[in-house]
C-alpha cells in the first residue's frame, strides 16, 4: 500500500487521484469518477526514496491502461496496468 497524489491524463481529460496500492506491474487509484476499461492513461508518481532505497524521491512517468473499475463508498477505485515507465532524474 502506497498513498500518493497523482494526476492521470486520459485521452483529452485530466483527473486527480490518490494511489491506494502500487506495484511494478500495476496501480490502484481512488478517484471521484470512473474511467472506461481499456482506456490508455499516463501519470507520474513521485516515489519516496525510503520505498526505493534511494537518498532522494524519484519521479516516475508511467503509461498504462485501465483494467477494472468499481465503487467503494463515494469513490471509484480504478485499477490500471503499468505497461511502460521511465525514471526521471531528481
JOKA-V889122 format. One record per residue. N is the residue number from 0. RES is the residue in one small letter. SS is DSSP state (H for helix, E for strand, L for the rest). D_CENTER is the distance of its C-alpha to the mean C-alpha in whole Angstrom. Layout:
BEGIN
n: {N N}
res: {RES RES}
ss: {SS SS}
d_center: {D_CENTER D_CENTER}
END
This chain:
BEGIN
n: {0 1 2 3 4 5 6 7 8 9 10 11 12 13 14 15 16 17 18 19 20 21 22 23 24 25 26 27 28 29 30 31 32 33 34 35 36 37 38 39 40 41 42 43 44 45 46 47 48 49 50 51 52 53 54 55 56 57 58 59 60 61 62 63 64 65 66 67 68 69 70 71 72 73 74 75 76 77 78 79 80 81 82 83 84 85 86 87 88 89}
res: {x x x x x x x x x x x x x x x x x x x x x x x x x x x x x x x x x x x x x x x x x x x x x x x x x x x x x x x x x x x x x x x x x x x x x x x x x x x x x x x x x x x x x x x x x x}
ss: {L L L L E E E E E E L L E E E E E E E E E E L L L E E E E E E L L L L L L L L E E E E E E E E L H H H H L L L L L E E E E E E E E E E E E E E E L L E E E E E E E L L E E E E E L L}
d_center: {12 10 10 8 9 6 8 7 10 12 15 17 15 12 11 10 8 8 6 9 9 7 10 11 11 8 5 7 6 9 10 14 14 14 12 15 15 15 13 12 9 8 6 7 7 10 11 14 17 19 16 16 20 20 22 20 16 15 12 10 10 8 9 9 10 10 12 13 13 16 17 17 20 19 15 13 11 9 8 7 9 8 12 12 11 14 14 16 19 19}
END
